[in-house]
Amino acid sequence: MSADFAGRVVLVTGGGSGIGRATASAFAHRSAAVVVAGRNADNLDRAVAAIRADGGEATAVPCDVRSEGDVTRLVARTVSVYGALDIAFNNAGVSLVGSLADLSIAEWDEVIATNLTGTFLLMKHEINQMRRTGGGVIVNNASNAAHMTVPQLAAYSASKAAVLSLTRAVAREFLAEGIRINAISPGPVDTPIWASRPGESQDDRRRRMAAESPAGMVGSAEEIARMVLWLASPDARYVAGHDLVVDGAMSS
Ligand SMILES: NC(=O)c1ccc[n+]([C@@H]2O[C@H](COP(=O)([O-])OP(=O)(O)OC[C@H]3O[C@@H](n4cnc5c(N)ncnc54)[C@H](OP(=O)(O)O)[C@@H]3O)[C@@H](O)[C@H]2O)c1
């Protein structure tokens, strides 16, 4: 991919860790100015410091994507610091492993509020900003769990399937205004989101995830980042309303 993002302003939610951090770094490495957002200010500061140490430009903005006030301030701060919002990677998300039979309403609400309502709030305010400048690109992070049966992941799978539906619904609506919207659906990627399955060491977790994959491997945050950059680049200008599944045929 040949794209250079010089002069582009990119917002990455969940930019303090995992796929978001790798994607923020990749955009900055290709000359974009990047805003990283999330709740953990220390993680955001570390991500920004790493980008700056690499010669890139980045700013941390603490934000809880479940809060419309926070999301409004996030978009406003992006524009006040860098003058525009050209590309958004709506990546913040939480997982929850457990049987539906044991799921509390608070746990359900947490997953839906973060993964689905957060994506809605972000798109709403990003689109309204992008309209002011004649367009932009949005990539929503869904999951291959939206495409396949994954035991013990009911709330997560439902939230991500809804993110895909939301993506398709708005992609068509705003394309004529120059706003190109897609989703990406990674398979298992080795990030902190999967660190919490009870009774399993990190190495056991990696082995299990690799064994479940037809590719015999888990993905890396960096290879998901490369796909996000491609979706955001002019090379993908005819790609809209699409879900790019990156899971080594796991959900095929
Ligand atoms: N890893 C995988 O196997 C995989 C597969 C498919 C899809 N995904 C998706 O990829 C995305 C990134 O996950 P990851 O794998 O990179 O794990 P991760 O490192 O845990 O990243 C999740 C990020 O979301 C942020 N976040 C969570 N709740 C938030 C909230 N209310 N407001 C703002 N930020 C919030 C977290 O930051 P704070 O805690 O600081 O807020 C964190 O940086 C998620 O949407 C996940 O569902 C991951």
The ligand as an SDF file (V2000), in Angstrom:
LIG
                    3D

 48 52  0  0  0  0  0  0  0  0999 V2000
   -8.2160   -8.8920   19.9690 N   0  0  0  0  0  0  0  0  0  0  0  0
   -9.0840   -9.5770   19.2610 C   0  0  0  0  0  0  0  0  0  0  0  0
   -8.9920  -10.7990   19.1450 O   0  0  0  0  0  0  0  0  0  0  0  0
  -10.1930   -8.8580   18.5570 C   0  0  0  0  0  0  0  0  0  0  0  0
  -10.9020   -9.5400   17.5530 C   0  0  0  0  0  0  0  0  0  0  0  0
  -11.9320   -8.8930   16.8990 C   0  0  0  0  0  0  0  0  0  0  0  0
  -12.2560   -7.5900   17.2520 C   0  0  0  0  0  0  0  0  0  0  0  0
  -11.5550   -6.9600   18.2220 N   0  0  0  0  0  0  0  0  0  0  0  0
  -11.9460   -5.5970   18.5650 C   0  0  0  0  0  0  0  0  0  0  0  0
  -10.8330   -4.7570   18.4890 O   0  0  0  0  0  0  0  0  0  0  0  0
  -11.0800   -3.6110   19.3200 C   0  0  0  0  0  0  0  0  0  0  0  0
   -9.8120   -3.3080   20.0950 C   0  0  0  0  0  0  0  0  0  0  0  0
   -9.5780   -4.3540   20.9930 O   0  0  0  0  0  0  0  0  0  0  0  0
   -8.1200   -4.9360   21.2870 P   0  0  0  0  0  0  0  0  0  0  0  0
   -8.1510   -6.3490   20.8770 O   0  0  0  0  0  0  0  0  0  0  0  0
   -7.0820   -4.0500   20.7270 O   0  0  0  0  0  0  0  0  0  0  0  0
   -8.1060   -4.9540   22.8840 O   0  0  0  0  0  0  0  0  0  0  0  0
   -7.7050   -3.8230   23.9330 P   0  0  0  0  0  0  0  0  0  0  0  0
   -6.2500   -3.5950   23.8890 O   0  0  0  0  0  0  0  0  0  0  0  0
   -8.3230   -4.2210   25.2170 O   0  0  0  0  0  0  0  0  0  0  0  0
   -8.3980   -2.5250   23.3500 O   0  0  0  0  0  0  0  0  0  0  0  0
   -9.6880   -2.0760   23.7200 C   0  0  0  0  0  0  0  0  0  0  0  0
   -9.5940   -0.5900   23.8510 C   0  0  0  0  0  0  0  0  0  0  0  0
  -10.8980   -0.0480   24.0380 O   0  0  0  0  0  0  0  0  0  0  0  0
  -10.8040    0.9730   24.9970 C   0  0  0  0  0  0  0  0  0  0  0  0
  -12.0810    1.1360   25.6620 N   0  0  0  0  0  0  0  0  0  0  0  0
  -12.8310    0.1880   26.2850 C   0  0  0  0  0  0  0  0  0  0  0  0
  -13.9380    0.7290   26.8140 N   0  0  0  0  0  0  0  0  0  0  0  0
  -13.8860    2.0590   26.5090 C   0  0  0  0  0  0  0  0  0  0  0  0
  -14.7310    3.1520   26.7830 C   0  0  0  0  0  0  0  0  0  0  0  0
  -15.8820    3.0130   27.4730 N   0  0  0  0  0  0  0  0  0  0  0  0
  -14.3740    4.3820   26.3350 N   0  0  0  0  0  0  0  0  0  0  0  0
  -13.2200    4.5390   25.6400 C   0  0  0  0  0  0  0  0  0  0  0  0
  -12.3840    3.5450   25.3520 N   0  0  0  0  0  0  0  0  0  0  0  0
  -12.7120    2.3130   25.7890 C   0  0  0  0  0  0  0  0  0  0  0  0
   -9.7230    0.5210   25.9660 C   0  0  0  0  0  0  0  0  0  0  0  0
   -9.0940    1.6260   26.5760 O   0  0  0  0  0  0  0  0  0  0  0  0
   -9.4460    2.1190   28.0820 P   0  0  0  0  0  0  0  0  0  0  0  0
   -9.6160    0.8950   28.9160 O   0  0  0  0  0  0  0  0  0  0  0  0
   -8.2960    2.9780   28.4270 O   0  0  0  0  0  0  0  0  0  0  0  0
  -10.7040    2.9000   27.9480 O   0  0  0  0  0  0  0  0  0  0  0  0
   -8.7360   -0.1760   25.0320 C   0  0  0  0  0  0  0  0  0  0  0  0
   -7.7230    0.7020   24.6030 O   0  0  0  0  0  0  0  0  0  0  0  0
  -12.2930   -3.9380   20.1620 C   0  0  0  0  0  0  0  0  0  0  0  0
  -13.4230   -3.2700   19.6470 O   0  0  0  0  0  0  0  0  0  0  0  0
  -12.4370   -5.4360   19.9880 C   0  0  0  0  0  0  0  0  0  0  0  0
  -13.7550   -5.8680   20.1540 O   0  0  0  0  0  0  0  0  0  0  0  0
  -10.5300   -7.5580   18.8850 C   0  0  0  0  0  0  0  0  0  0  0  0
  1  2  1  0
  2  3  2  0
  2  4  1  0
  4  5  1  0
  4 48  2  0
  5  6  2  0
  6  7  1  0
  7  8  2  0
  8  9  1  0
  8 48  1  0
  9 10  1  0
  9 46  1  0
 10 11  1  0
 11 12  1  0
 11 44  1  0
 12 13  1  0
 13 14  1  0
 14 15  2  0
 14 16  1  0
 14 17  1  0
 17 18  1  0
 18 19  2  0
 18 20  1  0
 18 21  1  0
 21 22  1  0
 22 23  1  0
 23 24  1  0
 23 42  1  0
 24 25  1  0
 25 26  1  0
 25 36  1  0
 26 27  1  0
 26 35  1  0
 27 28  2  0
 28 29  1  0
 29 30  1  0
 29 35  2  0
 30 31  1  0
 30 32  2  0
 32 33  1  0
 33 34  2  0
 34 35  1  0
 36 37  1  0
 36 42  1  0
 37 38  1  0
 38 39  2  0
 38 40  1  0
 38 41  1  0
 42 43  1  0
 44 45  1  0
 44 46  1  0
 46 47  1  0
M  CHG  2   8   1  16  -1
M  END
$$$$
